Amino acid sequence: MGKENLSKTGEGNKESFRDRIATVDESGKRKWVFAQKPKGKLYNIRSYVSWFFFLLFFSLPFIEVNEQPLFLFNVVKAKFILFGKVFWPQDFFIFGLGMLTFIVFIVLFTAAFGRLFCGWVCPQTIFMEMFFRKIEYFIEGDAAQQKMLAKAPWTGSKIFKKVSKHIIFYICSFIIANFFLSYIIGVKELWKIITEPVTQHIGGFLSLAVFSGVFYAVYAFFREQVCTVICPYGRLQGVLLDKNSMIVAYDYQRGEPRGKFNKKVERTQGDCIDCYQCVKVCPTGIDIRNGTQMECVGCTACIDACNAIMDKINKPLGLIRYASELGIEKKEKLQYTGRMKLYTVLLGVLMTVLAFLLVTRKEVDTTIMRTPGMLYQERGTDSVSNLYNIKVANKTTNSIPLQLKLENASGQIEIVGGHSVQVKEQGEGTGSFFIILPRSIIHERKTLLKIGIYSNNKKIDVISTNFLGPVQ
């Protein structure tokens, strides 16, 4: 950021923080992060956001619409439910557009608002910082106490605290795994796995064991490494951000040069008193004063910590704040720029188009094709028929009988084997039928026909097809 606002101590190591991630030392060994318990205005707001997230996460699987889950993402069976509507492979184009919209959303959102998502609503951040970290604080104490406990010999007290923490961590991970699985297979199927014999649901129990183990490993051991090593979003940050993007930034114009605070001496240095509070509370172990870094998830813990110090020494708040690199350089406040407005409009348009497709999606998808390899058939001296195949995907939760009617020509339709095409709920139906037309209305080799699809005398779709006949 600008002058890189680097520490004035250790001139020979100015750029050393760029050589490796903050949680790895010079020898390549991991440095465990003992983050100091944050507090402040932004942390309180984040807590409220996390409570809302937990409420949604643990309640949505139980909400049903038309006896269907509100959300279901069954990748194995290629069945997806969004807001109670069932999506099948036939709706792949909507998912393709949805994925494209999501990617564009990430690019535009990050370019304008930085890693706001990571710090405020990312499930990894919320569960780690607002759930598991709080359990850790409760059992092992604040950062200083955790460091002392880590260095202490294995006494009865230490064993009790460590074992208690990891048992609670695993129980919580198991609970989270159950809810996570309920988003894939549904609460009813999950309940069967829990209540019925293990031999009937070996795959389900293995899934629970794997998910529980993964969540436990992430929150007990891997922790912030998920954001800095695994998550592709963190890696993309370097190419998605620019000098106008909103980031958590240190105001080096105001803070430098740094110097210890002495209330008895008139201060001639910058506002940063080198207290390292911003470093101590960082969950990824970085020094935000070194500028924009890949490890920063935008959690705002450093903002609260710095504001508390500024308040104590009677300096203006916001030495660390939401800002853009260009705003810090030009000493300007963060503004809702024309670029941000344009990106917001684009995001709104994309979301509107996707919402329109979701709302107008057909719940009964019908495909009609002439039977390949067959010509027309003579029906006496005054009529001609064509044989067609029909395939129907019923995305509703009810079985439906379908009737077929000609919409733009006089003639009749004969369904092979009955008077309607029966389609089971959330299933597919197939059938064959003849279209019979009088010779008198056939004037071309191909005649365009429109076939109305009816269910219980209600028109639900109109399909166009060609009728092959003799040339008069």
C-alpha positions in Angstrom: 0.0 0.0 0.0 1.6 3.2 -1.2 4.9 3.5 0.7 4.3 0.0 2.0 4.1 1.6 5.5 6.7 -0.8 6.8 8.1 -1.0 10.3 11.1 1.2 10.9 12.7 -1.5 13.0 14.9 -4.0 11.2 15.6 -2.1 7.9 17.2 -5.3 6.5 14.0 -7.2 6.9 11.5 -4.7 5.4 10.2 -7.1 2.8 10.6 -10.4 4.8 6.9 -10.6 5.4 6.4 -11.0 1.7 8.7 -14.1 1.5 6.2 -16.4 3.3 2.8 -16.5 4.9 2.6 -15.1 8.4 2.0 -18.4 10.0 5.2 -20.0 8.8 8.7 -19.2 10.2 12.0 -19.0 8.3 12.6 -22.8 8.6 9.2 -23.6 7.2 7.6 -24.7 10.5 4.1 -23.5 11.3 3.7 -20.7 13.9 0.6 -21.3 16.0 -1.6 -18.2 16.2 -2.7 -17.2 19.7 -5.2 -14.5 18.8 -6.1 -12.1 21.6 -9.8 -12.0 22.3 -11.2 -9.0 20.3 -13.7 -6.5 21.5 -15.2 -3.4 20.2 -18.1 -1.9 18.1 -17.4 -3.8 14.9 -16.9 -7.1 16.8 -20.2 -6.6 18.5 -21.9 -6.1 15.1 -20.1 -9.2 13.7 -21.5 -11.1 16.7 -25.0 -10.1 15.8 -24.4 -11.2 12.2 -23.0 -14.5 13.3 -26.1 -15.2 15.5 -28.3 -14.6 12.5 -26.1 -16.9 10.5 -26.3 -19.7 13.1 -30.1 -19.2 13.3 -30.3 -19.7 9.5 -27.8 -22.6 9.3 -29.5 -24.6 12.1 -33.1 -23.9 11.1 -33.3 -24.0 7.3 -33.1 -27.8 7.0 -36.4 -28.0 9.0 -38.3 -25.5 6.8 -40.5 -27.1 4.1 -42.4 -25.8 1.2 -45.1 -28.1 -0.3 -43.6 -30.9 1.7 -40.2 -30.3 0.2 -37.1 -28.9 1.9 -36.5 -25.2 1.3 -33.0 -26.0 0.2 -31.5 -29.3 -0.9 -28.2 -30.0 -2.8 -28.2 -33.7 -3.5 -25.2 -34.0 -5.8 -25.3 -37.8 -5.8 -28.8 -38.0 -7.2 -28.4 -34.7 -9.2 -31.4 -33.3 -7.4 -31.5 -29.8 -6.2 -34.2 -27.8 -4.4 -34.2 -24.0 -4.1 -36.9 -22.3 -2.2 -39.0 -25.4 -2.4 -38.7 -25.8 -6.2 -37.1 -29.0 -7.6 -34.4 -28.8 -10.2 -33.2 -31.7 -12.3 -30.5 -32.2 -14.8 -32.9 -30.8 -17.5 -32.5 -27.4 -15.7 -28.7 -27.5 -16.1 -28.7 -24.3 -18.1 -30.1 -22.5 -15.1 -27.3 -23.9 -12.9 -24.8 -23.0 -15.6 -26.0 -19.4 -15.6 -26.2 -19.5 -11.8 -22.5 -20.5 -11.6 -21.5 -17.9 -14.1 -23.5 -15.3 -12.2 -21.8 -16.4 -9.0 -18.3 -16.1 -10.5 -19.0 -12.6 -11.9 -20.5 -11.7 -8.6 -17.3 -12.7 -6.8 -15.1 -10.7 -9.2 -17.2 -7.6 -9.2 -18.0 -7.7 -5.4 -14.3 -8.2 -4.5 -13.1 -5.6 -6.9 -15.4 -3.0 -5.3 -15.7 -4.2 -1.7 -12.6 -6.3 -1.1 -12.9 -9.3 1.3 -16.1 -8.1 3.0 -17.6 -11.5 2.5 -14.7 -13.3 4.2 -14.7 -11.3 7.3 -18.4 -11.0 7.9 -20.4 -13.9 6.4 -18.0 -16.7 5.4 -19.0 -19.9 7.2 -15.3 -20.7 7.9 -14.7 -17.4 9.6 -17.9 -17.4 11.5 -17.6 -20.9 12.9 -13.9 -20.4 13.7 -14.0 -16.9 15.2 -17.5 -16.8 16.6 -18.0 -20.3 17.8 -14.9 -22.5 18.2 -12.6 -19.7 19.2 -15.0 -18.6 21.9 -15.1 -22.1 23.3 -11.3 -22.0 23.4 -11.3 -18.7 25.2 -13.7 -20.1 27.8 -11.7 -23.3 28.5 -8.1 -22.1 28.0 -8.4 -18.4 28.6 -7.1 -15.4 26.5 -4.1 -15.5 24.3 -1.5 -15.0 27.0 -3.0 -17.8 29.1 -3.1 -20.1 26.0 0.6 -19.4 25.3 1.5 -20.3 28.9 -0.6 -23.4 28.8 1.1 -24.5 25.6 4.5 -24.2 27.2 3.5 -25.7 30.5 4.3 -29.3 31.4 1.6 -31.9 31.1 0.0 -31.6 34.5 -3.5 -32.8 35.4 -4.9 -29.4 34.9 -3.4 -29.1 31.4 -4.6 -32.5 30.4 -8.1 -31.8 31.6 -8.3 -28.5 29.6 -6.9 -29.9 26.4 -8.9 -33.1 26.5 -12.1 -31.2 27.4 -11.5 -28.7 24.5 -11.0 -31.4 21.9 -13.9 -33.5 23.1 -16.2 -30.4 22.9 -14.7 -29.5 19.5 -15.4 -33.0 18.1 -19.0 -33.0 19.5 -19.7 -29.6 17.9 -18.1 -30.8 14.7 -20.3 -33.9 14.7 -23.4 -31.7 15.2 -22.3 -29.4 12.4 -21.7 -32.4 10.1 -25.2 -33.7 10.7 -26.7 -30.4 9.7 -24.3 -30.1 6.7 -25.4 -33.5 5.6 -29.1 -32.5 6.0 -28.6 -29.9 3.3 -27.5 -32.8 1.0 -29.9 -35.6 1.7 -32.6 -33.8 3.7 -33.6 -34.0 7.4 -36.0 -37.0 6.9 -33.2 -39.1 5.3 -30.8 -38.0 8.0 -33.2 -39.0 10.7 -33.4 -42.5 9.2 -29.6 -42.7 9.3 -29.7 -41.8 13.0 -32.6 -44.0 14.1 -32.4 -47.1 11.9 -29.8 -49.8 12.1 -26.3 -49.0 10.9 -26.2 -51.8 8.4 -29.0 -50.1 6.4 -27.1 -46.8 6.1 -23.5 -47.6 5.9 -22.8 -44.9 3.3 -24.6 -42.3 5.4 -22.7 -43.2 8.6 -19.4 -43.1 6.6 -20.4 -39.6 5.3 -21.1 -38.4 8.8 -17.8 -39.8 10.0 -15.8 -38.1 7.2 -17.6 -34.8 7.6 -17.2 -34.8 11.4 -13.5 -35.6 11.0 -12.9 -32.9 8.4 -14.7 -30.2 10.5 -12.9 -31.2 13.6 -9.5 -31.2 11.8 -10.2 -27.7 10.3 -11.3 -26.0 13.6 -9.0 -27.8 16.0 -5.8 -27.8 14.0 -5.9 -26.3 10.5 -7.8 -23.2 11.4 -6.6 -20.0 9.6 -4.6 -22.2 7.1 -7.9 -22.9 5.3 -8.1 -19.2 4.4 -4.5 -18.7 3.5 -3.6 -22.0 1.9 -6.7 -23.8 0.6 -9.4 -21.2 -0.1 -9.0 -20.1 -3.8 -10.8 -16.8 -3.0 -7.9 -15.7 -0.8 -5.5 -16.5 -3.6 -7.6 -14.6 -6.1 -7.6 -11.5 -3.9 -4.3 -10.3 -5.3 -5.6 -10.1 -8.9 -9.1 -9.0 -8.1 -8.2 -6.0 -5.8 -7.0 -2.7 -7.1 -6.2 0.7 -5.5 -9.9 1.7 -5.5 -11.1 -1.5 -3.7 -12.4 -1.2 -0.2 -10.0 -3.0 2.2 -9.0 -2.9 5.9 -6.2 -0.5 5.7 -3.6 1.2 7.9 -3.3 5.0 7.3 0.5 5.2 7.0 0.2 8.9 6.1 -1.1 9.6 9.5 0.6 6.8 11.5 4.2 7.1 10.4 6.8 7.6 11.7 6.0 5.3 14.6 7.1 5.9 18.2 6.3 4.8 21.7 3.7 6.9 23.6 4.9 9.1 26.4 2.2 11.4 27.9 4.9 13.6 29.5 6.5 14.5 26.2 4.9 16.4 23.3 4.5 14.0 20.5 6.2 14.8 17.2 5.8 11.4 15.5 2.9 9.8 13.8 -0.2 8.5 15.6 0.9 4.8 15.6 2.5 4.1 19.0 3.8 0.7 18.0 1.7 -1.1 20.6 1.1 -4.2 18.4 -2.5 -4.5 19.5 -3.5 -4.8 15.9 -1.1 -7.8 15.5 -2.1 -9.5 18.7 -5.8 -9.7 17.8 -5.3 -10.8 14.1 -6.6 -14.4 13.6 -4.2 -14.9 10.7 -1.1 -13.5 12.5 -0.3 -10.6 10.1 0.7 -7.0 10.7 -1.8 -4.9 8.9 0.7 -2.0 8.9 2.7 -3.8 6.3 0.0 -3.2 3.7 -2.5 -5.4 1.8 -1.7 -9.0 2.4 -3.2 -12.3 1.1 -3.8 -13.6 4.6 -6.1 -10.7 5.6 -9.7 -11.8 5.7 -11.1 -8.4 6.6 -12.4 -9.4 10.0 -11.9 -5.8 11.4 -10.5 -7.1 14.7 -7.5 -4.8 14.2 -9.8 -1.8 13.6 -11.4 -2.3 17.0 -8.1 -2.9 18.7 -6.5 0.3 17.2 -9.6 2.4 17.9 -9.4 1.4 21.6 -5.8 2.6 21.8 -6.5 5.8 19.9 -9.3 6.6 22.3 -7.0 6.1 25.3 -4.3 8.5 23.9 -6.9 11.0 22.8 -6.2 10.6 19.1 -8.8 10.4 16.3 -10.2 7.0 15.6 -9.7 5.3 12.3 -5.9 4.9 12.1 -6.9 1.5 10.8 -10.2 1.5 9.0 -12.1 0.6 5.9 -10.5 2.5 3.1 -8.9 2.2 -0.4 -5.2 2.4 -1.2 -5.9 5.5 -3.3 -7.9 7.0 -0.5 -5.1 6.6 2.0 -2.6 8.0 -0.5 -4.7 11.1 -1.3 -6.0 11.4 2.3 -9.6 11.0 1.2 -12.5 9.3 3.0 -13.9 6.1 1.5 -16.5 7.0 -1.0 -19.2 5.1 -2.8 -17.5 5.8 -6.2 -19.0 5.6 -9.7 -17.1 2.3 -10.2 -18.8 0.8 -7.1 -22.2 2.0 -8.3 -21.6 0.5 -11.7 -20.6 -2.8 -10.2 -23.6 -2.8 -7.9 -25.9 -2.2 -10.8 -24.3 -5.0 -12.8 -24.7 -7.3 -9.8 -28.3 -6.3 -9.5 -29.0 -7.0 -13.2 -27.4 -10.5 -13.0 -29.3 -11.4 -9.9 -32.6 -10.1 -11.4 -32.1 -12.2 -14.6 -31.3 -15.3 -12.5 -34.3 -14.7 -10.3 -36.5 -14.3 -13.4 -35.3 -17.6 -14.7 -36.0 -19.3 -11.4 -39.5 -17.9 -11.1 -40.5 -18.6 -14.7 -39.0 -22.1 -14.8 -41.4 -24.7 -16.1 -42.4 -27.3 -13.5 -43.4 -29.7 -16.2 -40.8 -30.0 -19.0 -42.1 -31.6 -22.2 -40.3 -32.8 -25.2 -42.1 -34.0 -28.4 -40.3 -35.5 -31.4 -41.5 -37.3 -34.5 -40.6 -41.0 -34.3 -37.3 -41.2 -36.3 -37.2 -43.3 -39.5 -41.0 -43.2 -40.0 -42.9 -41.4 -42.8 -46.6 -40.4 -42.7 -49.3 -43.1 -42.6 -52.4 -43.1 -44.8 -55.7 -43.1 -42.8 -58.3 -44.1 -45.4 -58.7 -41.8 -48.3 -59.1 -38.5 -46.5 -56.6 -38.5 -43.5 -52.9 -38.7 -42.8 -51.2 -39.5 -39.5 -47.7 -39.1 -37.9 -46.3 -41.0 -35.0 -44.6 -39.0 -32.2 -42.8 -39.7 -29.0 -43.3 -37.6 -25.9 -41.0 -37.4 -22.8 -42.2 -35.5 -19.7 -40.2 -34.5 -16.6 -42.5 -33.8 -13.7 -40.7 -31.4 -11.2 -43.7 -31.1 -8.9 -44.5 -33.1 -5.8 -47.8 -34.5 -7.3 -48.6 -37.2 -9.9 -50.2 -35.6 -12.9 -52.1 -36.8 -16.0 -51.3 -34.9 -19.2 -53.7 -34.4 -22.1 -52.7 -33.3 -25.5 -54.7 -31.0 -27.8 -54.1 -29.4 -31.2 -54.1 -25.7 -30.9 -53.8 -24.4 -34.5 -55.3 -27.1 -36.7 -58.4 -29.3 -37.0 -57.5 -32.9 -36.4 -57.2 -35.3 -33.5 -54.6 -36.9 -31.2 -54.6 -40.5 -30.3 -52.4 -41.5 -27.3 -51.1 -45.0 -27.6 -52.4 -47.1 -24.6 -54.8 -44.5 -23.1 -56.3 -41.1 -23.1 -53.5 -39.3 -21.1 -49.8 -39.5 -20.3 -49.3 -40.4 -16.6 -46.2 -38.9 -14.9 -45.3 -39.6 -11.3 -44.2 -37.0 -8.8 -40.6 -35.8 -9.3 -40.3 -38.4 -12.1 -40.3 -38.8 -15.8 -42.9 -40.2 -18.1 -42.8 -41.3 -21.7 -45.4 -42.2 -24.3 -46.3 -42.3 -28.0 -49.2 -40.7 -29.8 -50.6 -40.2 -33.3 -51.6 -36.8 -34.8 -54.2 -37.3 -37.5 -54.9 -34.5 -40.0 -57.4 -34.3 -42.9 -55.7 -34.2 -46.3 -57.6 -31.0 -47.1 -55.5 -28.9 -44.7 -52.1 -30.3 -45.8 -50.6 -28.0 -48.4 -46.9 -28.4 -47.8 -44.4 -31.2 -47.2 -44.0 -29.9 -43.6 -46.8 -28.4 -41.6 -46.1 -26.5 -38.4 -48.3 -27.6 -35.5 -48.8 -26.4 -32.0 -49.7 -28.9 -29.3 -51.2 -27.8 -26.1 -50.2 -29.6 -22.9 -53.0 -29.8 -20.4 -53.2 -31.1 -16.9 -56.7 -31.3 -15.3 -58.0 -29.1 -18.1 -55.4 -26.4 -17.4 -53.0 -25.4 -20.1 -49.4 -25.6 -18.8 -47.4 -25.5 -22.0 -47.5 -25.3 -25.8 -45.0 -27.3 -27.9 -44.3 -26.7 -31.6 -43.5 -29.6 -34.0 -43.6 -30.5 -37.6 -46.1 -32.7 -39.4 -44.9 -34.6 -42.4 -47.4 -35.2 -45.1 -47.8 -35.7 -48.9 -47.6 -32.7 -51.2 -51.0 -32.0 -52.8 
